[in-house]
Amino acid sequence: MRIDLHAHSTASDGTDTPAELVRNAAAAGLDVVALTDHDTTRGYAAAVAALPEGLTLVTGAELSCRLGGVSMHMLAYLFDPEEPALLAERELVRDDRVPRARSMVARLNELGVPVTWEQVARIAGDGSVGRPHVASALVELGVVPTVSDAFTQDWLADGGRGFVEKHETDPFEALRLIKGAGGVAVFAHPAAAKRGRTVPEASIADLAAAGLDGIEVDHMDHDEDTRARLRGLAKELGLLATGSSDYHGSRKTCVLGEYTTDPEVYGEITRRAFGAFPVPGAGGA
């Protein structure tokens, strides 16, 4: 089985619609794909409706968190999307995205970059607006060559010249909410240092003690040595070690299935979850 547990659609900051995403996942030879848009589950219905035969969809979300001043992301899998407490927190995070993006535009204008809110809103479309949309605007203007190049201290990385903070959930509260909604929690790309500061391993141990299920080990932002270190940490802390592409369509260079999750780990995730269940494809439109 080929299992990719981290992918984004136009419901947040990907460039594939949910329907395109599942069709592309099937074409890439995946058996399982997780839809993990940022702080939203709006793409679920369209993804399920288009799900090709032979592909299983794991419903999820990537939750924006902050610990000790460090931004981090928590992948939540197979939770009840209508559970009131987690739904309210996701809405709170999403509601702060527009004023935050507008503030980033204003800050970039102060730096002499002629980006406009209308440009960013056009790029975001119906998705939950975020830094990747602002980064795409910088690419359009020729300020940086790629979206990844916008995530530096010169521009949009945490603490960068164009960075503006937004509401982010305390990860211990996120764990409580995810578990309360019957889900499974995995710390996304925990050692992606090129994105900015990372959470120390001692804090990962604290999260593990509080109910964290796993850490994303195999990821494009982790080099070989980092993956080996994280795999050892996962074993030491009794955490599941996942692998995922973090696919965003054409917005990033990663491809579906670039990194995958071991079937036994996937099986354990499905055994622990009780808020929702994987959806097998029956040949969508």
TILUM-988635 format. One record per residue: x, y, z of N, C-alpha, C in turn; residue number from 1. Coordinates in steps of 0.2 Angstrom, whole numbers, plus 5000, padded with zeros to 4 digits. Atoms other than C-alpha are relative to their C-alpha. Layout:
BEGIN
ATOM n_c1 n_c2 n_c3 ca_c1 ca_c2 ca_c3 c_c1 c_c2 c_c3 seti
ATOM    X    Y    Z     X     Y     Z    X    Y    Z  NUM
...
This chain:
BEGIN
ATOM n_c1 n_c2 n_c3 ca_c1 ca_c2 ca_c3 c_c1 c_c2 c_c3 seti
ATOM 5004 4994 5000  5000  5000  5000 5004 5006 5000    1
ATOM 4996 4993 5000  5006  5018  4996 4995 5005 5003    2
ATOM 5004 4996 4996  4999  5030  5009 5003 5007 5001    3
ATOM 4998 4993 4999  5001  5049  5009 4995 5004 5004    4
ATOM 5004 4998 4995  4994  5057  5024 5000 5008 5001    5
ATOM 5000 4992 4999  4996  5076  5021 5000 5003 4993    6
ATOM 5001 4997 5006  4989  5085  5006 4995 5005 5001    7
ATOM 5005 4995 4999  4980  5101  5003 4997 5002 4993    8
ATOM 5004 4999 5006  4967  5107  4991 4998 5008 5000    9
ATOM 5002 4993 5000  4959  5124  4986 4996 5002 5005   10
ATOM 5004 4998 4994  4949  5123  5002 5005 5004 5005   11
ATOM 4995 4996 4996  4965  5130  5010 5005 5004 4995   12
ATOM 4995 4997 5004  4981  5134  5000 5003 4996 4995   13
ATOM 4998 5004 5006  4983  5120  4987 4997 5003 4994   14
ATOM 5002 4997 5006  4980  5123  4969 4995 4995 4996   15
ATOM 5005 5005 5003  4970  5107  4965 4994 5000 5004   16
ATOM 5006 5000 4997  4952  5107  4969 5000 4993 5004   17
ATOM 5000 5006 4997  4947  5093  4981 4999 4994 4995   18
ATOM 5001 5005 5005  4940  5083  4966 5007 4998 4996   19
ATOM 4994 5001 5003  4956  5085  4957 5006 4997 5004   20
ATOM 4995 5003 4995  4967  5081  4972 4999 4992 5000   21
ATOM 5001 5008 4999  4959  5063  4974 5001 4997 4993   22
ATOM 4998 5003 5007  4960  5060  4955 5007 5000 4999   23
ATOM 4993 5000 5001  4978  5065  4955 5003 4995 5004   24
ATOM 4998 5005 4995  4981  5054  4970 5000 4993 4997   25
ATOM 5001 5007 5003  4974  5039  4961 5005 4999 4994   26
ATOM 4996 5001 5006  4984  5043  4945 5007 4999 5003   27
ATOM 4993 5001 4998  5000  5044  4956 5001 4993 5003   28
ATOM 4999 5007 4997  4997  5026  4962 4999 4999 5007   29
ATOM 5002 5000 4993  4991  5030  4979 4994 4995 5002   30
ATOM 5006 5004 4998  4980  5018  4989 4996 5004 5005   31
ATOM 5004 4996 4995  4976  5031  5003 5003 5007 5000   32
ATOM 4998 4993 4999  4977  5050  5004 4996 5003 5005   33
ATOM 5003 4997 4995  4973  5061  5018 4999 5008 4997   34
ATOM 5001 4993 5002  4965  5078  5014 5000 5004 5007   35
ATOM 4999 4996 4993  4972  5090  5028 5001 5007 4998   36
ATOM 5000 4992 5001  4968  5108  5023 5001 5003 5007   37
ATOM 4998 4996 4994  4973  5121  5035 4993 5003 5004   38
ATOM 5005 4998 4996  4960  5123  5049 4993 5000 4997   39
ATOM 5007 5001 5003  4945  5118  5038 4999 4993 4997   40
ATOM 5002 5006 5003  4936  5103  5032 4995 5001 4994   41
ATOM 5005 4998 5005  4926  5112  5018 5001 4996 4994   42
ATOM 4999 5004 5007  4934  5101  5004 4997 4993 5001   43
ATOM 5001 5008 4999  4928  5084  5012 4994 4998 4995   44
ATOM 5006 5002 5004  4911  5083  5002 5002 4999 4993   45
ATOM 4998 5000 5007  4918  5087  4985 5005 4994 4999   46
ATOM 4995 5005 5001  4933  5075  4988 4997 4993 5000   47
ATOM 5004 5006 5000  4921  5061  4993 4996 4998 4994   48
ATOM 5004 5000 5006  4910  5064  4979 5004 4998 4993   49
ATOM 4996 5002 5006  4924  5062  4966 5005 4994 5001   50
ATOM 4995 5005 4998  4934  5048  4975 5000 4994 4995   51
ATOM 4999 5006 5005  4940  5035  4962 5000 4994 5004   52
ATOM 4999 5007 4997  4938  5017  4965 5007 4998 5001   53
ATOM 4993 5003 4999  4953  5009  4973 5004 5005 5004   54
ATOM 4996 4995 4995  4958  5025  4983 4995 5001 5006   55
ATOM 5004 4998 4994  4953  5028  5001 5002 5007 5002   56
ATOM 4999 4993 4998  4951  5045  5008 5000 5000 5008   57
ATOM 5000 4998 4993  4956  5050  5026 4999 5007 5001   58
ATOM 5002 4993 4999  4948  5065  5032 5004 5003 5006   59
ATOM 4996 4997 4995  4958  5077  5042 5001 5008 4999   60
ATOM 4999 4993 5000  4964  5095  5045 5007 5001 5003   61
ATOM 4994 4998 4997  4981  5104  5048 4998 5006 5005   62
ATOM 5002 4994 4995  4978  5115  5064 5006 5004 5001   63
ATOM 4995 4996 4998  4988  5130  5067 5001 5001 5007   64
ATOM 4999 5000 4993  4996  5130  5084 5006 5004 5001   65
ATOM 4994 4996 4998  5009  5140  5094 5002 4998 5007   66
ATOM 4998 5002 4994  5020  5134  5108 5007 5004 5002   67
ATOM 4995 4996 4998  5032  5146  5117 5003 5005 4995   68
ATOM 4998 4996 5005  5032  5158  5103 5002 4997 4994   69
ATOM 4998 5004 5006  5035  5145  5090 4994 4997 4996   70
ATOM 5005 5002 5004  5023  5142  5076 5001 4992 4999   71
ATOM 4999 5007 5002  5019  5123  5073 4993 4998 4998   72
ATOM 5006 5002 5003  5006  5113  5064 4998 4993 5003   73
ATOM 5002 5007 4997  4996  5098  5071 4995 4997 4995   74
ATOM 5005 5003 5004  4988  5086  5059 4995 4996 5004   75
ATOM 5005 5004 4997  4972  5079  5065 4996 4996 4995   76
ATOM 5003 5004 5005  4965  5064  5057 4994 4996 5003   77
ATOM 5006 5004 4999  4948  5055  5057 4996 5002 5007   78
ATOM 5004 4997 4994  4939  5067  5070 4993 5001 4997   79
ATOM 5007 4998 5002  4921  5071  5070 5000 5008 4998   80
ATOM 4999 4993 5002  4921  5087  5059 4994 5005 5003   81
ATOM 5005 4996 4997  4905  5093  5068 5000 5001 5007   82
ATOM 4999 5000 4992  4911  5091  5086 5000 5008 5002   83
ATOM 5000 4992 4999  4907  5109  5093 5006 5003 5002   84
ATOM 4995 4996 4997  4922  5113  5103 5006 5000 4995   85
ATOM 4994 5000 5005  4935  5108  5089 4998 5005 4994   86
ATOM 5002 4996 5005  4924  5116  5076 5000 5008 5002   87
ATOM 5000 4993 4998  4923  5133  5086 5007 5002 5000   88
ATOM 4993 4998 5000  4942  5133  5088 5002 5001 4992   89
ATOM 4998 4999 5007  4945  5130  5069 4997 5007 4997   90
ATOM 5004 4994 5003  4932  5144  5065 5004 5006 5003   91
ATOM 4996 4994 4997  4942  5156  5077 5006 5001 4996   92
ATOM 4994 5000 5004  4958  5152  5068 4999 5003 4993   93
ATOM 5001 4998 5007  4951  5154  5051 4997 5008 5000   94
ATOM 5002 4993 5001  4942  5171  5055 5006 5005 5001   95
ATOM 4994 4996 4999  4959  5178  5060 5004 5001 4994   96
ATOM 4995 5000 5006  4967  5174  5043 4999 5006 4995   97
ATOM 5001 4995 5004  4959  5188  5033 5004 5007 5003   98
ATOM 4996 4994 4998  4965  5203  5044 5007 4999 5001   99
ATOM 4992 5002 5000  4982  5194  5046 5003 5001 4993  100
ATOM 4997 4999 5006  4984  5193  5028 5000 5007 4997  101
ATOM 5000 4993 5002  4979  5211  5025 5005 5004 5004  102
ATOM 4995 4997 4997  4991  5216  5038 5007 4999 4997  103
ATOM 4994 5001 5004  5005  5207  5029 5001 5004 4994  104
ATOM 5000 4996 5006  5000  5216  5013 5003 5007 5002  105
ATOM 4998 4994 4998  5002  5232  5022 5007 5001 5002  106
ATOM 4993 5000 4998  5019  5228  5030 5004 4999 4994  107
ATOM 4996 5001 5006  5025  5222  5013 5000 5007 4996  108
ATOM 5000 4993 5004  5019  5239  5005 5005 5005 5004  109
ATOM 4996 4996 4996  5029  5248  5019 5008 4998 4998  110
ATOM 4994 5002 5003  5044  5238  5012 5002 5001 4993  111
ATOM 5000 4998 5007  5041  5244  4995 4998 4995 4995  112
ATOM 5002 5005 5004  5033  5229  4988 4993 5002 4998  113
ATOM 5006 4998 5002  5018  5233  4977 4994 4995 5000  114
ATOM 5005 5005 5000  5007  5219  4982 4993 5003 5003  115
ATOM 5007 4997 4998  4988  5222  4985 4996 4994 5003  116
ATOM 5004 5004 4997  4975  5214  4995 4996 4996 4994  117
ATOM 5004 5003 5005  4965  5211  4979 5004 4994 4996  118
ATOM 4996 5005 5003  4979  5201  4971 5000 4994 5005  119
ATOM 4999 5006 4995  4981  5190  4987 4993 4996 5000  120
ATOM 5007 5003 4999  4962  5187  4988 4998 4996 4993  121
ATOM 5001 5004 5007  4962  5182  4969 5003 4994 5000  122
ATOM 4996 5006 5000  4975  5170  4972 4997 4995 5005  123
ATOM 5003 5004 4995  4967  5163  4988 4993 4997 4997  124
ATOM 5006 5003 5002  4950  5161  4979 4995 4999 5006  125
ATOM 5004 5002 4995  4938  5152  4990 5004 4996 5006  126
ATOM 4996 5003 4995  4952  5145  5001 5001 5004 5006  127
ATOM 4998 4997 4994  4957  5149  5018 5007 5004 4999  128
ATOM 4994 4997 5002  4969  5163  5015 5006 5000 5005  129
ATOM 4994 5001 4996  4987  5161  5022 5006 5003 4997  130
ATOM 4994 4998 5002  5005  5165  5020 5002 4997 4993  131
ATOM 4998 5002 5007  5007  5154  5004 4996 5004 4995  132
ATOM 5004 4996 5005  4994  5165  4995 5004 5007 4999  133
ATOM 4996 4994 5000  5004  5180  5000 5007 4999 4996  134
ATOM 4994 5002 5004  5020  5171  4994 4999 4999 4993  135
ATOM 5001 5001 5007  5012  5167  4978 5000 5007 4996  136
ATOM 5000 4993 5003  5009  5186  4975 5007 5002 4999  137
ATOM 4993 4998 5001  5027  5189  4978 5004 4997 4994  138
ATOM 4998 5004 5006  5031  5176  4965 4998 5004 4994  139
ATOM 5003 4996 5006  5019  5185  4953 5004 5006 4998  140
ATOM 4997 4994 5001  5028  5201  4956 5007 5000 4998  141
ATOM 4993 5001 5001  5045  5194  4953 5004 5002 5006  142
ATOM 4996 4998 4994  5051  5198  4971 5004 4994 5002  143
ATOM 4996 5006 4998  5056  5180  4974 4998 4995 4994  144
ATOM 5001 5005 5006  5057  5165  4961 4995 4995 5002  145
ATOM 5005 5006 4998  5047  5152  4971 4997 5002 5007  146
ATOM 5003 4999 4994  5035  5151  4985 5004 4999 5006  147
ATOM 4995 5002 4995  5048  5143  4996 5005 5006 5002  148
ATOM 4995 4994 5000  5060  5158  4993 4996 5006 5004  149
ATOM 5003 4995 4997  5047  5169  5001 5000 4999 5008  150
ATOM 5000 5001 4993  5048  5160  5018 5007 5000 5003  151
ATOM 4993 4998 4997  5064  5168  5024 4999 5006 5004  152
ATOM 5000 4995 4995  5068  5181  5037 4999 5007 4996  153
ATOM 5001 4994 5004  5068  5194  5022 4993 5001 4999  154
ATOM 5007 4999 5002  5050  5191  5019 4995 4997 5005  155
ATOM 5006 5002 4996  5037  5179  5027 5001 4995 5005  156
ATOM 4998 5005 4994  5046  5167  5039 4998 5003 5007  157
ATOM 5002 4997 4993  5041  5168  5057 5005 5005 5002  158
ATOM 4996 4995 4998  5048  5184  5063 5003 5004 4995  159
ATOM 4998 4996 5005  5052  5190  5046 4998 5007 4999  160
ATOM 5002 4993 5001  5050  5208  5039 4993 5000 4998  161
ATOM 5007 4999 5002  5033  5204  5032 4996 4996 5004  162
ATOM 5004 5005 4996  5027  5192  5045 4996 5003 5005  163
ATOM 5004 4998 4996  5012  5195  5055 4997 4994 5004  164
ATOM 5002 5005 4997  5006  5184  5069 4992 4999 4999  165
ATOM 5008 5001 5000  4988  5176  5069 4998 4996 5006  166
ATOM 5002 5004 4994  4978  5167  5082 5002 4993 4998  167
ATOM 4998 5007 5001  4985  5150  5084 4999 4996 5007  168
ATOM 5003 5004 4994  4979  5136  5096 5006 4998 5004  169
ATOM 4995 5004 4996  4990  5130  5111 4999 4993 4998  170
ATOM 5000 5007 5003  4995  5113  5105 4997 4995 5006  171
ATOM 5003 5004 4995  4990  5105  5122 4993 5001 5000  172
ATOM 5007 5000 5001  4973  5112  5120 4998 4997 4993  173
ATOM 5002 5003 5006  4973  5106  5102 4999 4993 5001  174
ATOM 5000 5007 4999  4977  5089  5108 4993 4998 5003  175
ATOM 5006 5001 4996  4962  5090  5120 4994 5000 4995  176
ATOM 5006 5000 5005  4950  5095  5106 5000 4995 4995  177
ATOM 5000 5005 5005  4956  5083  5094 4998 4993 5003  178
ATOM 5001 5007 4997  4955  5068  5106 4992 5000 5002  179
ATOM 5007 4999 4998  4938  5075  5112 4995 4999 4994  180
ATOM 5004 5001 5007  4932  5074  5093 5001 4993 4997  181
ATOM 4999 5007 5002  4938  5056  5092 5006 4999 4995  182
ATOM 4995 5000 5005  4953  5060  5081 5007 4998 5003  183
ATOM 4993 5002 4998  4972  5056  5081 5004 5006 4998  184
ATOM 4996 4994 5001  4985  5069  5082 5007 4999 4998  185
ATOM 4993 5001 5002  5002  5070  5073 5003 5007 4999  186
ATOM 4996 4994 5001  5015  5084  5074 5003 5000 4993  187
ATOM 4997 4999 5007  5018  5090  5056 5007 5003 5000  188
ATOM 4993 4997 5001  5036  5093  5050 5003 5003 5006  189
ATOM 4998 4996 4994  5042  5096  5067 5007 5003 5000  190
ATOM 4993 4998 5000  5060  5099  5062 5002 5004 4994  191
ATOM 5000 4996 5006  5057  5110  5047 5004 5007 5001  192
ATOM 4996 4994 4998  5071  5123  5052 5000 5005 4995  193
ATOM 4999 4995 5005  5071  5132  5036 4993 5004 5000  194
ATOM 5006 4996 4999  5053  5138  5040 5000 5005 5005  195
ATOM 4999 4996 4994  5059  5146  5056 5002 4996 5006  196
ATOM 4999 5004 4994  5061  5141  5074 4996 4994 5000  197
ATOM 5004 5006 4999  5056  5124  5078 4999 4998 5008  198
ATOM 5001 5002 4993  5049  5116  5094 5006 4996 5003  199
ATOM 4994 5005 4998  5063  5108  5105 4997 4993 5002  200
ATOM 5002 5006 4999  5063  5090  5108 4997 4998 5007  201
ATOM 5003 5000 4994  5059  5092  5126 4993 5001 5000  202
ATOM 5007 4998 5001  5043  5100  5121 4996 4994 4997  203
ATOM 5003 5006 5003  5039  5085  5110 4998 4995 5005  204
ATOM 5001 5005 4995  5041  5074  5124 4994 5002 5005  205
ATOM 5005 4998 4996  5029  5084  5134 4993 4999 4997  206
ATOM 5006 5001 5004  5016  5083  5120 4998 4993 5000  207
ATOM 5002 5007 5000  5018  5065  5119 4997 4997 5007  208
ATOM 5002 5002 4993  5015  5063  5138 4992 5003 5000  209
ATOM 5007 4997 5000  4999  5074  5134 4995 4996 4995  210
ATOM 5005 5004 5005  4992  5062  5121 5002 5000 4993  211
ATOM 4998 5000 5007  5001  5066  5105 5001 4993 4997  212
ATOM 5000 5006 5002  5000  5051  5094 5006 4999 4996  213
ATOM 4995 5002 5005  5014  5053  5081 5003 5007 4998  214
ATOM 4997 4995 5003  5026  5064  5072 5002 4999 4993  215
ATOM 4998 5001 5007  5029  5067  5054 5007 5000 4999  216
ATOM 4993 5001 5001  5046  5060  5050 5002 5001 4993  217
ATOM 4997 4999 5007  5048  5058  5031 4996 5005 4997  218
ATOM 5003 4994 5003  5044  5075  5024 5006 5004 4996  219
ATOM 4995 4996 5004  5053  5086  5011 5004 5005 5003  220
ATOM 4996 4995 4996  5059  5098  5024 5004 4997 5005  221
ATOM 4996 5003 4996  5068  5085  5033 5006 4996 4996  222
ATOM 4995 5004 5004  5085  5079  5027 5001 4993 5003  223
ATOM 5000 5007 4998  5091  5061  5029 5002 5000 5008  224
ATOM 4998 5000 4993  5100  5065  5046 4994 5002 5004  225
ATOM 5005 4998 4996  5085  5074  5053 4995 4994 5000  226
ATOM 5005 5005 5000  5073  5060  5048 5003 4994 5004  227
ATOM 4997 5005 4996  5085  5047  5056 4999 5002 5008  228
ATOM 5000 4997 4993  5085  5058  5072 4993 5000 5003  229
ATOM 5007 5000 4998  5066  5060  5072 4997 4993 5001  230
ATOM 5003 5007 5000  5063  5041  5069 5002 4997 5007  231
ATOM 4998 5002 4993  5074  5038  5085 4996 5003 5005  232
ATOM 5004 4997 4995  5064  5051  5095 4993 4997 5000  233
ATOM 5006 5003 5000  5048  5043  5090 5000 4994 5003  234
ATOM 4999 5007 4997  5054  5026  5095 5001 5001 5008  235
ATOM 4999 4999 4993  5060  5033  5112 4994 5002 5003  236
ATOM 5006 4997 4997  5044  5042  5115 4993 4996 4999  237
ATOM 5006 5005 5001  5032  5028  5109 4995 5004 4995  238
ATOM 5005 4997 5005  5025  5039  5095 5001 4997 4993  239
ATOM 5000 5002 5006  5020  5034  5078 5004 5004 4995  240
ATOM 4996 4997 5005  5031  5039  5063 4997 5000 4994  241
ATOM 5004 5000 5006  5022  5045  5048 5005 5003 4994  242
ATOM 4996 4997 5006  5028  5050  5030 4995 5003 4996  243
ATOM 5005 4997 5004  5019  5062  5019 5003 5005 4995  244
ATOM 4997 4996 5005  5021  5073  5004 4999 5008 5002  245
ATOM 5002 4993 4998  5013  5089  5011 4999 5004 4993  246
ATOM 5001 4998 5007  5007  5091  4993 4995 5007 5000  247
ATOM 5004 4994 5001  5000  5109  4988 4999 5001 4992  248
ATOM 5001 4999 5007  4998  5106  4969 5006 5004 4997  249
ATOM 4995 4997 5003  5008  5118  4959 5004 5005 5004  250
ATOM 4998 4994 4996  5011  5130  4973 5007 4998 5003  251
ATOM 4993 5002 4998  5026  5119  4979 5003 4994 4996  252
ATOM 4997 5004 5005  5038  5107  4971 4999 4992 5002  253
ATOM 5001 5007 4998  5033  5091  4981 4994 4997 4996  254
ATOM 5005 5003 5004  5023  5078  4972 4996 4995 5005  255
ATOM 5004 5005 4996  5009  5066  4979 5004 4993 5000  256
ATOM 4997 5007 4999  5017  5050  4986 5008 5001 5001  257
ATOM 4992 4999 5000  5035  5058  4987 5002 4997 5007  258
ATOM 4999 5003 4994  5035  5052  5005 4993 4996 5002  259
ATOM 5006 5004 4998  5023  5039  5012 5000 4997 5007  260
ATOM 5001 5003 4994  5017  5031  5028 5000 4992 5000  261
ATOM 5000 5007 5000  5020  5013  5033 4993 4997 5001  262
ATOM 5007 5002 4999  5004  5003  5032 4998 4998 5007  263
ATOM 5001 5001 4993  5006  4997  5050 4998 5006 5004  264
ATOM 5001 4994 4996  5007  5014  5056 4993 5003 4998  265
ATOM 5007 4998 5002  4991  5019  5046 4995 4996 5003  266
ATOM 5005 5004 4996  4982  5004  5053 4999 5002 5007  267
ATOM 5001 4998 4993  4986  5010  5070 4996 5007 5001  268
ATOM 5004 4994 5000  4979  5027  5066 4993 4999 5000  269
ATOM 5007 5002 5001  4963  5020  5060 4997 4996 5006  270
ATOM 5002 5003 4994  4962  5009  5076 4999 5005 5005  271
ATOM 5001 4995 4995  4964  5024  5087 4994 5005 5000  272
ATOM 5006 4995 5001  4951  5035  5079 4993 4997 5001  273
ATOM 5007 5002 4999  4933  5035  5083 4995 5005 4998  274
ATOM 5004 4994 5002  4927  5052  5076 4997 4999 4993  275
ATOM 5002 5002 5007  4926  5046  5058 5004 4994 4998  276
ATOM 4997 5006 5003  4932  5032  5047 5002 5002 4993  277
ATOM 4997 4999 5007  4942  5031  5031 4994 4999 4995  278
ATOM 5005 5001 5005  4931  5032  5015 5003 4997 4994  279
ATOM 4997 5004 5006  4934  5019  5002 4996 5003 4993  280
ATOM 5002 4998 5006  4932  5025  4984 4995 4995 4996  281
ATOM 5005 5004 5003  4917  5019  4974 5000 5002 4993  282
ATOM 5000 4998 5007  4921  5027  4957 4996 5007 5000  283
ATOM 5003 4993 5000  4917  5046  4959 4999 5003 4993  284
ATOM 5000 4997 5006  4912  5057  4945 5006 5005 4998  285
